[in-house]
Amino acid sequence: MEPLTDAARPIVLETRERGTGSRTAADIVIDPASELRSPVTGTVIRAGTYVLYCEYADDFVVIDPDGHPGWEVKMFHFEGLAVGPGDRVEAGVTILGTNPAVLPFDSQVDDLTASPSWPHVHIEVIDPSIPNRPSAGGGC
């Protein structure tokens, strides 16, 4: 991913040794009272709640973007999931969730923001032609 020229101070974070490139995902700091809107136009293929770090409930959505059929745009770390599989979403319009999740631990991005830190949403863009690399950390 390449940040837009008018992006608000994009920063490449230090590696967390996950075996992925430095721009394969983005943590977007967002006002805790903001609704979460779709970053792309497309169709929801998966959505729900999962267990983050074997302990915390977290909402997610996966979108098949119209601009790159077959790719996946994944978003994590929000509450109030408002869409489900098969729903059409429009970039900047469709509400995906009520607000970003305030995680009960410090995140890497918190070291680079004002205090008190605002929450962030995590976005990944997956190109299915690139083989998936299993996580070195294992499961719960």
C-alpha positions in Angstrom: 0.0 0.0 0.0 1.1 3.5 -0.7 -0.2 6.4 1.3 -1.8 9.3 -0.5 0.2 12.5 -0.8 -2.4 14.3 1.4 -2.5 11.6 4.1 -2.1 12.9 7.6 1.5 12.1 8.6 1.8 8.4 7.5 4.5 6.5 9.4 5.9 3.0 8.7 6.0 1.2 12.0 8.9 -1.0 13.2 8.6 -4.7 12.3 6.8 -7.1 14.6 8.6 -10.0 13.0 5.5 -11.5 11.3 7.2 -12.2 8.0 5.1 -9.7 6.0 6.2 -6.5 4.2 6.2 -3.1 5.9 3.2 -1.8 3.9 0.9 -4.9 3.8 -1.5 -3.4 6.4 -2.3 -0.1 8.0 -3.4 1.0 11.5 -5.7 4.0 11.1 -6.1 6.2 14.3 -9.7 7.3 14.5 -11.9 9.4 16.8 -13.4 7.0 19.3 -16.9 8.4 18.6 -16.7 7.9 14.8 -18.8 5.5 12.9 -16.6 3.1 10.8 -17.4 3.4 7.1 -16.3 1.1 4.3 -12.9 2.0 2.7 -13.9 0.3 -0.6 -17.0 -0.5 -2.7 -17.7 -4.2 -2.9 -19.4 -7.2 -1.4 -19.0 -8.5 2.2 -17.7 -12.1 2.1 -17.2 -12.7 5.8 -18.0 -10.7 9.0 -18.3 -11.4 12.7 -16.5 -11.6 15.9 -13.3 -13.5 16.7 -10.9 -13.8 19.7 -7.9 -11.4 19.5 -4.7 -12.6 21.1 -6.6 -15.6 22.7 -8.4 -13.2 25.1 -10.3 -10.3 23.6 -13.5 -10.2 21.5 -13.0 -8.2 18.3 -15.3 -7.5 15.3 -14.1 -7.9 11.7 -15.3 -7.6 8.1 -13.8 -8.9 4.9 -14.8 -7.3 1.6 -14.3 -8.4 -2.0 -13.6 -5.0 -3.6 -15.1 -4.2 -7.0 -11.8 -2.6 -8.1 -9.9 -5.9 -7.6 -12.3 -8.9 -7.7 -11.1 -11.8 -5.7 -8.8 -9.7 -3.5 -9.8 -9.2 0.2 -9.9 -6.0 2.2 -10.0 -7.0 5.9 -10.8 -4.6 8.8 -10.4 -5.3 12.5 -10.7 -3.6 15.9 -14.2 -2.1 15.9 -17.6 -2.6 17.6 -21.2 -2.7 16.6 -20.8 -4.8 13.4 -23.6 -3.5 11.0 -23.1 -5.7 7.9 -23.0 -9.4 7.0 -22.0 -11.7 4.2 -23.6 -10.8 0.8 -24.2 -7.1 1.7 -23.1 -4.5 -0.8 -20.9 -1.7 0.7 -20.0 1.7 -0.8 -16.7 3.4 -0.1 -17.1 6.2 2.4 -20.9 5.7 2.7 -21.8 2.3 4.2 -21.4 2.0 8.0 -19.6 -1.1 8.9 -19.6 -0.6 12.7 -20.6 1.9 15.4 -17.1 2.9 16.5 -13.5 1.8 16.7 -12.8 -0.6 19.6 -10.8 0.7 22.5 -8.4 -2.1 23.1 -7.6 -3.0 26.7 -3.8 -2.9 26.1 -1.3 -0.6 24.5 -0.8 -0.9 20.8 2.3 -0.2 18.7 0.6 2.8 17.1 -0.1 4.4 20.6 3.6 5.2 21.0 3.3 7.6 18.1 0.1 9.4 18.9 -1.0 12.1 21.5 -2.0 11.1 25.0 -4.6 9.8 25.7 -4.3 7.7 22.6 -7.3 7.3 20.3 -8.2 3.8 19.1 -7.2 2.5 15.7 -8.7 0.2 13.1 -6.5 -2.3 11.2 -6.8 -2.7 7.5 -5.2 -5.4 5.3 -5.3 -5.8 1.6 -4.8 -9.4 0.5 -3.8 -10.4 -3.0 -4.7 -14.1 -3.3 -1.9 -14.7 -5.9 0.6 -14.3 -3.1 0.8 -17.5 -1.0 -0.4 -17.2 2.6 2.4 -17.5 5.2 1.3 -19.2 8.4 1.8 -17.2 11.6 4.9 -18.1 13.6 3.1 -17.5 16.9 0.7 -20.5 16.6 -2.9 -20.6 17.9 -4.4 -20.4 21.3 
